Amino acid sequence: MEDPALRSLLGKVERERGLLLSSYKQPCLRRRLAVRMRARGVHSYGDYASLLDRAPEEYELLLDALTINVTKFFRNPEAWAVVRERVLEPRLRSAGRLAIWSAGCASGEEPYSLALLCAAAGETGGLAARVRIDATDLDPGALARLRGASYAAAAVEEVPPALRARFFSAGPPYVLDGAVARLVHPRLHDLTQERAPRRPYQLIVCRNVVIYFDRATQERLFSAFADALTPGGHLWLGKVETLFGPARQRFELVEPRERLFRLP
Ligand SMILES: C[S@@+](CC[C@H](N)C(=O)[O-])C[C@H]1O[C@@H](n2cnc3c(N)ncnc32)[C@H](O)[C@@H]1O
């Protein structure tokens, strides 16, 4: 990193809040910092660092600016159809447990869409013993919304009508059925930190998250995902994301358009 004032600001945020901002792509990071600096009327990274000391609530606002939580149920419906047919339904037809990790889950629409498809494929009664969906994000506010499981009309517009009628309250707000919501286990987790996930997964979903990270961080994460999957496990990335680095050799490409990969 060329700019010493920026480097020192990032070092401060990391020391004081444990946020590894240096893992984010620089142009993206600079844009978001510029938004916050404009909002507070400061013109240099040094002044912004002093502001963080004077007004520590600014840390939360910086985090909000960095974590873009845009999401909805069944975002990119055509990709969901592929994952339902190629991953979820075959897994649920066979005996055995299904462990899924939704990494960068925002306010829950993505892990709950997975839970809805699992519930639709079987009886909800015994499902909790078989299906576990870990949902992690860096943003506590997003996880609080996930726990509420209550959504506005725009969030649920891609939910197939039969699923909406069966598993949501009449809305708005649309409140998700408790048995479906309980399949999802939220946890605060920063993907840029070197910490292995707890269990092996059959499916890892990480969509529209790694795009913000620099190349080295993405490569490290892809290898961590490969390590965290069982043989035959799937990795599903966002439409604009590319799998590269050493981990690329470990995966087979299942569906190029939908960025679906599989370990042999
Ligand atoms: C655009 S949303 C994607 C939500 C969902 N995966 C989807 O595709 O609809 C990106 C999410 O990544 C989260 N995020 C950003 N940096 C992160 C990090 N270092 N660790 C974990 N989550 C992060 C943000 O808080 C945000 O909720």
The ligand as a MOL file (V3000), in Angstrom:
LIG
                    3D

  0  0  0     0  0            999 V3000
M  V30 BEGIN CTAB
M  V30 COUNTS 27 29 0 0 0
M  V30 BEGIN ATOM
M  V30 1 C -24.0940 -8.0250 -0.8430 0
M  V30 2 S -24.2810 -8.9510 0.6520 0 CHG=1
M  V30 3 C -24.5170 -10.5900 0.0200 0
M  V30 4 C -25.6210 -11.3300 0.7280 0
M  V30 5 C -25.9580 -12.7040 0.1340 0
M  V30 6 N -24.8110 -13.5890 0.1660 0
M  V30 7 C -26.4790 -12.5820 -1.2730 0
M  V30 8 O -25.7780 -12.8420 -2.2240 0
M  V30 9 O -27.6450 -12.1760 -1.4340 0 CHG=-1
M  V30 10 C -22.5840 -8.9880 1.2410 0
M  V30 11 C -22.4760 -9.3870 2.7060 0
M  V30 12 O -21.1040 -9.6930 2.9870 0
M  V30 13 C -20.8320 -9.2610 4.3030 0
M  V30 14 N -19.3910 -9.0910 4.4870 0
M  V30 15 C -18.5850 -8.1010 4.0150 0
M  V30 16 N -17.3290 -8.2750 4.4660 0
M  V30 17 C -17.3480 -9.4160 5.2160 0
M  V30 18 C -16.3570 -10.1220 5.9620 0
M  V30 19 N -15.1000 -9.6770 6.0170 0
M  V30 20 N -16.7240 -11.2490 6.6310 0
M  V30 21 C -18.0160 -11.6870 6.5860 0
M  V30 22 N -18.9830 -11.0620 5.9130 0
M  V30 23 C -18.6640 -9.9300 5.2360 0
M  V30 24 C -21.6010 -7.9660 4.4220 0
M  V30 25 O -21.8370 -7.6420 5.7870 0
M  V30 26 C -22.8910 -8.2940 3.6650 0
M  V30 27 O -23.8960 -8.7530 4.5350 0
M  V30 END ATOM
M  V30 BEGIN BOND
M  V30 1 1 1 2
M  V30 2 1 2 3
M  V30 3 1 2 10
M  V30 4 1 3 4
M  V30 5 1 4 5
M  V30 6 1 5 6
M  V30 7 1 5 7
M  V30 8 2 7 8
M  V30 9 1 7 9
M  V30 10 1 10 11
M  V30 11 1 11 12
M  V30 12 1 11 26
M  V30 13 1 12 13
M  V30 14 1 13 14
M  V30 15 1 13 24
M  V30 16 1 14 15
M  V30 17 1 14 23
M  V30 18 2 15 16
M  V30 19 1 16 17
M  V30 20 1 17 18
M  V30 21 2 17 23
M  V30 22 1 18 19
M  V30 23 2 18 20
M  V30 24 1 20 21
M  V30 25 2 21 22
M  V30 26 1 22 23
M  V30 27 1 24 25
M  V30 28 1 24 26
M  V30 29 1 26 27
M  V30 END BOND
M  V30 END CTAB
M  END
